[in-house]
Amino acid sequence: MKELGPALFYLPLLIVVGYFVYRALKFGGLKGAMFGARIEKSLGEVDAERQGPVGTAAVKVHVLRRGMNEKLVGLEFVAKSFGGYQMTPVAMQESQARQLLALLQEALNET
């Protein structure tokens, strides 16, 4: 039973790492794995307002492909600061992206 102790400890870790490596290979890299779809094209990025005295933020826009027929819009929110980096991926169907576009246009009309 003592020989099983280390194996039982490392088995869940190996399963999680193996799953992430599988997704990275399937979707063409770490970002694709986080989006759950292959990045077909990166369209650009927009810098956002500063996040404090030393932080920056940006939104990157991608065209994603999941499967043969499904295309998505990918938004990548990136925040950087001294000693820190955070990336949050968001994948949207076309209808969801159009809703976001309408809300952004409405917000622009209010400013």
N, C-alpha and C positions, 0 to 999 in steps of 0.2 A: 504493500500500500504506500510505503514511503517513496517508491520510485515514481508513482503516479502524481505526486504533489507538484513538481515543476511542470509536468506535461499539462495538468489541469489549469495551472496558472497561465501558461503561455498559449494555450489553445484558443481562447477567445481573442487574444491580441492578434494571433496569426490569421484568424478568420476575418477580423476587421481590416487588417492591412491587405490581405489577399483580395477582399471585396473591392477596396479602393483602387488597388492596382488593376484589377479587372475592368473597372469602370473607366480608369484613365486610358487603358489600351482601347477599349470599345469606343470611347467618344473623342479620341485624339488628343489627350493631354489632361492636365490637372483642371484647367478651367472648364473644359468640356465635361469632365466628370462631375464638377460642381453644378453645372447647368443641367446635366442629365441629357445632353444633346451635343452633337458635333458643331463646332463653330465653323460656319460656311464662309462668312465674310465679316470683317470688322469694319464698321462704317465710320467711326470716329469717336471723339470724346469731347465733353464740355466740362470745363473747370467750374467748380461751385464756389460759394463763398468760403472764406478761410475758416478753419475750425480752430479758433484760438490763435495765439501768437506764433506758433511754429507748425501748425497742422494745415494740411491741404486736403481737398476732396474733389472728386471728379465722377462723372457718370459716363461710362463707355457704352456704345450701342453696337450690337452684333445681330447678324442674321444667323439663326440656328436651324439645324436640320435634325429631326428625330425620325428615323425610319426613311422609307423611300418617298413618301408623299407629304409628310408633315413638316411644315416650316413654322418657326417661331421667331418672335422678337426677344432678344436677350438684352437686359440692362444689367450692367456691372457697376455697382456702387463701390468706389474705392476711397478709403480715408487713410491718410498717412500722417504720422506725427513723429516726433523725436523718439526713436526706439520702438515704434509701433506701426503696424500695417493691418488693415482690415478690408476684406473684399466680400461683398454680399452679392451673389448672383440672383437674378429674377428672370424667369422665362415666362413669356406671355403668348397666348393664342392671338390671332389677328384681331378678333373682336375685343379682347381685353386691351390690346395696344391702342385700338381706336377709342376706347373709353378713356384711357389715360390721356390720349391726345386731346380729346374734348375737354377734359378737366384742366389740362395745362392751358388750352386756349381761353377757357373761362377765367382762369386765374390771371392770365395776361391782360384780359379785358378789364379786370378789377384793379390793375396797378396803374 
